[in-house]
């Protein structure tokens, strides 16, 4: 149930009652013995487990529960989020809709311990970005599956995919807890015709306010973020106002009047 070190320190080993005795002897050889009954609790055996997952998946809360090999009779609990007391969270379980680091302090008589924390995470958010060329990419997740026109692409299970067939692409991503999310569709129709017959120039690069497109035909200009979101659309124009964009890297796509991509390039926005 317990052990005592050479310096007189008692350490609990398992749950139960144990009688401790000790003797004190003075310089004249007179001795006296005292005894004390110690209640050893197995608080050290307790741990926090989720009922299902540690991900706040699709709006579902996470249910955290204290588990122990002991009966937990007489135990008192106080839950913490990121090191701060959660007011009123004094049960052996806690349901949360907030991501963060959760722990619980347990007391039983004179014993007290803080359990190792568990991390509750937000659900994965899938997106599709593109680089110059035909490479699609998404963020860093535990698992991936790419789709073309709603059909899974065999072997396309990494964070990037180089496409050869025009169509509508999407990607499903998974976190380590099994929660998944599906990106919006990304259309590559017409991109294979990029720069087919036209000499197109985009300047200045970097740009602070106006981005100009020099082309021999009437064009539409689209500005995208690096994660594939359309931010600005300029129809039948040879310039686009980018001064409201925050500083960073963006993609500019130039289309002819038939909707075919004739230029795909990066540009840098400066303040």
N, C-alpha and C positions, 0 to 999 in steps of 0.2 A: 504494500500500500504506500509506503514511504521509505525514504532512506535519509541518513544523517551523515554529513561530511565530517572530516576530522576537526573542522572549526566549529562544529555544532549547528550548521545550517541544515534545516530539514527541507527535503524536496519531495513533492507528491509524485507517485508513480502510477497509481490507479485510483479509481473511486472506492471509498470505504472509510471506515473508522479505524484508528490505530492509537494505541496508548504509548505515549512517549514518557520515559523517565530519565532523570539526570541526577547526578550526585555532585555535591560541592564539599570539599574538604579544606579545613583551615590549616594554618601552620602548626597547630598543636595536634593534628591528627583527628580532630572531631569532624564527623561527616553528617550530612543530612541529605535525604532523597526527596525529590518532588516528582509528581506525575501529572500528565495532562493528556486528555483525549483529544485527538486531532481529527477533524472531518476533512478528508482529502477528496477534492472534486476533480473530475476528469474534464475540466474546461479546455485543457490543451487538445483534447480529441475532437473538439467542435470545429466545424467549417461551414462556409456559406456555399450553397448550391442553388442554381436556378431551377424552377419547376420544369422549364422546357429549354429556353434559349436565353443568351445574354444580349441578343439583338432586339431592339425595339422595331420588330419586323411588321411592316404594313399597318402601323398604328397600334399594334398590340402591346400592352404593357409587359414588363418583366417582373416575375414573382420570385423574390429571393427568400430562401428559407435556411435557418440554422439547423444543421444536422449534427448529431452526436451519438456515440455509442452509449452514453449515459442517459438517464431518464429525464434530465433537465428539470427535475422537481426543485423548486426554490430558486431557479435561475431568474435573473433580471436582465433586461436587454435595453440597449440604447444604440440606435442606428446613426451612422454618419455618412454624409455625402461630401467627397473631396475634403475630408478632415473636419467638416463642420457638423454640429449636432443637428439632426432632423427633429424638429419639435413634434412631440406626440408619437414618434416612432419607437415604441417600447415593447413591441411584441417579438415573438420568435420568427416572424416573417415580415417582409415589407414589399409592397407592390409599387413600382415606379414607372413613370413615363419620361424620365429625364436621364440622359446619358451622363456617365461619370463614374468615379471610383467609390464603391460602397464598402463599408466595414461595419462591424457591430461590436460594441463593448459589452461583455458579459460579467456580471457579478453574482457570487454565490457565497453568502456569509462574508468572510474576510478575504475571499479569493476574487481576483479581478484579472481579466485578460481582454486584449483587443485582437479579434480574428483578422487573418490576412484578408486584404481587400479583393473584391472582384470588380471587373470593369464592364459596365453596361455601355453598349455602343449604339450609335444611330444606324439605320439601315443603309445598305449600299445604294448609291445613285449612279445609274448607268448613263453614259453619254458616248457619242462618237465624234472624234476629231479627225482631221486629215492633215497630212504633210504634203509637200509638193511631190507629185507622182500619184501612185494609186494605193498608198498605204493608209489604212484606217486604223485608229487606235482608240483605246478607252483608258480608264484609270487603273490603279493597282488594286486588284481584288484577289480573292482566294481561288476563284474558278471562273471560266468564260465559255460561252458558246455563241458563235456568229451565225446569222441567218441571212439568206438571200430570198427575197419575196416570200417570207414566212416559212421557208424550209431550212432546217439545220444544215450547215455546211460541214461535211465530214472532215474531221481533223482540225477544224478551226476553233481551237480551244486555248488560245493564248491571248495576250492583251492587244496584239496587233493582227491585222489581216490585210494582205495585198490582193486586191480584187482584179479580175480580168474580164468579168461579165457585167455589163451595165445593169442596174436594177436598184431595188430598194433594200438596203442593208440595215440590220439591227443587231444588237448584241445583248445577251442575257448575262449578268454578272452575279456571282455568289460570294458571300462572306464566309468566314470560317465556321459560323454557326448555322449555315444552310439557308440563310435568308437571301432572296434573289430580287433583282430588279431588271426591267427591260427598257432599253433606250428607245427614244423616238426614231422613226425611220430616217435614214440618210440616203438620198437619191444620188446615184452616179450616172444617170441617163445623160448622154451627151458629152461626158467628160473625156471619153476616148478620142473625141475630135478636137481636143484642145490644141490651140496654135496651128490648126490645119493649114490654112492658106493665108493667114494674116500676120503682118508684123505689128505687134502691139507693144507699146512702151508704157510703163507706169512710173510716175515721178511726182514730187521728190520722194526719196526714200532714204532716211526717215522723213516723216511728214508731221507738221504741227497743226495744220488747219485744213488745207485743201489738198486732196490727192487727185492728180490729173491722169487721164488715160488718153494716149495718142493712138488712134486706130483709123484705118482708111474707110471704115463703115460706121453706121450708127450702132451704139452698143448700150447694154444695160450693165450696171456696176453693182455688185453685191459685196458687202463687207461682213466677214464672219469672225467670231472668236475662235481661239485655238481648240475649243471643245465642240465646234461645229454649229454654234448658234448664229442665226442670221441677225445682225445688228443694224445694218443700214442698207437700204435699197435705193438706187438712183436709176430711174428709167430714162432711156433715150438721152443720155448725157455723156459728156466726156470729162466730167469732174464730180467729186463727191466731197461733202463737208465732213471732216473727221475730228473737228476740234472738241466735240463733246466726249470723245473716247478718252478713257484713262490711258496713261502711258503704258506701253507694252507691245507685244507682237500680235499681229492679226493676219488674216488671209483676205485677199481681194480676188474675186472672180469676175471675169468679163465675158458676157454672153452676146452673141449676135442676135438679130431680130427673129431668128428661127429657134432661139433657145439653146443653141449649141455653145458650149464653153470654148472660148478661143484664147483665154489667158487665165492662169492660176498661179498666183505668186504671194509671197509673204511681204508684209511691210511693217515697219516699226513706227508707232505713234510716240512722239515726244511732246512734252508739255512746253 
